[in-house]
Amino acid sequence: MPLDAFLLDLLEDPVDHGTLLYVPSKDVLFNPRRRVAYEVRDSIPVLLPDESRPVDEDEERTFKEDPDARFTGVK
């Protein structure tokens, strides 16, 4: 189940407080500045720095090319 649009407007990276790229097909929130991904488990974003994982260039490209991906934060 995708994350609620209202929740997406509120989410930010817990380390640098910037926007995140939500990729619903991969169940991740991706920070392109830090090149880390946070998992979304059962529609709950796990925004714990210790739970983040590094993202390589190929995976980053996949995230950015996903047509359903969107950035968090109020528009």
Secondary structure, DSSP 8 states (H G I E B T S, - for coil): ----HHHHHH---TTT----EEETTTTEEEETTTTEEEEEETTEE---GGG-EE--HHHHHHHHH-TT-EE-S--
